Amino acid sequence: MGNGESSAAPGAGASDSPFSIPHSRLQRGPQRIVCLTEEPTETLYALGEQDRIVGISGFTVRPPQARREKPKVSAFTSAKVDEILKLKPDLAIGFSDIQADIAAELVRRGVEVWIANHRSVEGIVDYVRRLGALVGAAARANAYADELRRGLDDVEAAAARLPARPRVYFEEWDEPIITGIQWVAELVRIAGGDDVFPELSAEPLAKARILADGDPVIAREPDIILGSWCGKKFRPERVAARPGWHAIPAVRDGELHEIKSPLILQPGPAALTDGVKAIHAVVRAWAFREM
């Protein structure tokens, strides 16, 4: 390849990476990256570029070896800035307004920062391509992004064969109640369901997706309730006990399910693989139970 990458085909590579990465190849781009959220860590590992990572988010769970190999220097809304500076990063990568204060402090301290701000499925796919290009692995990133896209197409094709489509309510937080973000609503559709708050999912900021109370959920009568409370366990019994929620079909039929937050609330590869598959499994079980 003319861009300095390995010409090895996907699937022939090192452990936990779909690609073969010769150690002798010349590295391009940033060499010491701090990942302030999980999705750049997962993506760089998938591309075989994990040696560039010098620090990660404490919430990182994918891939599991990252927690063993890399120092944890940030959370979602805070970071150990002095510890990050000791790592001498040439780039820090974060996500969204949630990490604006961290980014500003690092910039003031002389660190180059990339804050990605994607909110859609296609945005996640494009993020993989952009991050790969940033580290001189554009061809491998494009191949990986295409693989992720094909996986989504396979799930969508399977969903199209289901005998029914459920109405799905996705809850991102419980106090206050926050509905699902755009990529989650899109993955629900790909998995075979219909998000009951499509107008709210288009809102990029969580504060714009807060419900004053549970009445709108009752009114939209979801067949399935999916919960993913970032950083804590989903408690379906608490949801079912909310005033008036006994009338919701999902509560009546016991269709309250947790989707683990690392699988769905990080806008990276996990959501497009295990996350959408977890949603599809719930939707599929509901569809055939309804027959």
N, C-alpha and C positions, 0 to 999 in steps of 0.2 A: 504494500500500500504506500502511496506517496506521502502520507501524513506521518510517517514514522511509527505507525502501529504494527503490531504483530499481524500477520496474515492468517493466523490459525483460525479455524472455524469455531463458532460458538458451540459450547458443549464439550470441548476437548480440554478444559482448563484445570486450574488449581482448585483446591478444596473450597467449597461454598461459593465458587464463582462460575458462571456459565462460559467463561472465556479463558483461553490460554495466554498467560502473561509472562513472556521471557524476562528474567531478571536483568538481562544485559541491555534491554532497550533503553533508549534515551528518554528520560522523563521530561515533559514539558509542563508549563503552567505552574501553579502554586505547589510548593513542596511540603509545607507545614500548615495543615488545615485544621482549624477547630470547628467542629460541628455542633452548633447550639441546639439543634433538634435532631430527631432520629432519622428523618428521611435522607439527608445527605450521607449519613453514615451507612445506611442500608444500601444506597445506590452505589457509593464508592466501593464497598465490599463486593457487590454484585459485579462490578466492572473490573475487579482485581486491583483496585487502586487504594487499598486500605493502608498501605505503607505511608501514604501522604497524611493520614489522620494522626494528629498529636493530642487531641482532646475531644471529648464527646459530652452529650447531655446525660445527666444522671437518670433520665427517664428512658434511655435507650435499652431496648430488649432485643432488637433485631439488627444484625445477627447476634446470637448469644455470645459468641467469642469476643465481640467488641467490648463487652463489659469486663472481660478478663484482661484484655490487651491494652485498653486505652484509659487514661485518667479521666475522671468525670468532673467537669468544671462548670457546668451550668444546669439550670432548671428551665422552666418555661418563661418565668418573668424575672429571674435573677441569675446572676452569674458570679463566679469567683474571678473577678477581673484581674487581680494581682497574680493569681495562679495561671490564668490564661497568658498574661504577659511573660511569665517565666518560661512558657513553652515556645516563645519567639515565633508566633504564627505569622505567615505571610498572607493568610486569608482566614476570615471567620464567616461561616455560613449559617444563617438563621431563617426564620419565617415570620412574616406578617407584623402587624401593629403590636402584637403581643410582646415582641422582642425589640421594639423601637428604642426603649431606654437603654437596653444592653448595647445595641448597635451604636447609639450615639456616644456612650461612654468609651467603647472600644475605638471608635473613630477619633475621639478626642485624645486617646492615648496612642494614636499612631498606627492602629491596625486597619487594614483594608477589610471591608465588610460587604458581603452580598446578602441582602434580605430578599428572598423570593416571596412572591405575593400571589401565587396561583390559588384558585379556588374550585377549579373544575377538573373533571377526568382528563380532558384533553390538555389542561394546564399541567397536570401531573406527568403525563406522557412527554410533553414538551420540556418540562423541568429535567427529566432524565437526559434528554438530548442536550440541553444547554449545559448541564453540569459535566457531562462527558466531554463536550467540546472545550470547556474551561480547563480540563486537566489533560488535554491532548489525546482524548480517547473517543473522538467523535464517531468513528465508524462502529466501534464496539457499543457505544451508547445508542446509536441509531438501531443497531441490530437488537439490542435489549429492549428498547422502546417498542420496536415492531413486534417482538415476542409478547410483551405485555398487552399490546393492542389485540393480537390474535387471541390471547387468553380471554379477554373481555368479549370478543366476538363469539367465542365458543360458549361462554356462559349465556350470552344473549340469545344465541340460537337454541340452546337447551330450554331457556325460559319461554321462548316463543311456542314451544310444544306443550306447555303446561295447560291443563284444562280450564284454569281460572286465574285471574290476577287479583291479589288482595290489596286493600287499602292499608298503607303502612305508616305508622307514626314512629318517627325516630327521635329519641330524647338524648340530647348531648349533656344536659345537666339537670338537676332536680330542684335546687333552691337557689335562685329562681329557676323556673322551667325554661329551658332553652331548646329550641327545635334544631333539626339537623342542617348542616352547611351544604353548599351546592354539590360538592363531589359526592357526598353521602346520598343525597336525593337522586343523583344520576346513577349511582351504583345500585340503589334500590330498584330503579327502573330497569337497568340492565339485568338485574337478578330476577325480574319477573313481577315486581310489585309497582305500586303507584304511591309516591309520597303524598301525604294529605296536606302538607303545607308548602306547595311548590313556590308560592309567592314569597314566603319567608326564606326559603333556601337560597334565593337569589341575593339575599342580604349578606355582604361579606363580613360584617362585624357581628360578633355574638350578641352584643347589647341590642341590636336591631331584631334579633330572633327570640327575645324574651316574651313569654306569655304572662300577662298579669295574673291569670288564674287558669284552672284546668278546663273551664267551660268550652273553649274552642275545640279542644280535643274531643270532648264528649259529643259536640255537635257534628264533628266530621266522621265519627263512627269507624275508627280504624279496625280492621280485621286482625292486624298484628301490631304489637308494640315492641320496638327494639330499643334497648337502652345501652348507652355507652357513656358512663359518667367518668369523665377524664380524671384519672388518678384515684378513683375509689370504686368499690364493687357495686354493681347495679342490684337494687333490692326490689324485685318484682312485687313482693307482698306489700311494701310501702306504697308503690304505685297503685296497686289494686284497691288499697284502702282509702284513696283520696275521695273526697265527697262527690258523689254522683257518678264515679267512674265504674261502678258495678254494672251500669247500663251499656258500657262500651262492649261491642262484640268481642274484642281481643281479651278483655278482662273476663267476660262471661265464659269464654271458651278456653281460658288458660293459656292464651297465646302471647305471653310476655317473655321475651328472650334477651339475654345479654350478648352483645357483640363486644369482645374485649377491645378496649380503647387503642392498644398498640396496633390492632389490625385495621382500624377504620378511621381514627381521628388524626393520624399522621398523613399528610398529603404526599405520600411516596409509594413505592412499589407494594408495600404490604396491603394497602387499601385495594389495589388493582388485582391482587392475587388472593391471598387468604381472606381478606375482608369481604370482597364480593362473593366469594364461594360460601362463606359463612351465612351471608344473607340469603343466597340462593337456596341453601339447604333448608333454612327455615321456611322460605316461601314454597319450596317444592313439597315439604311435608304438609303444609297447610292446604295446598291445592289438591293433593290426593286425599287428604282427610275429608275435604268438602265434597268429593265425588259421591 
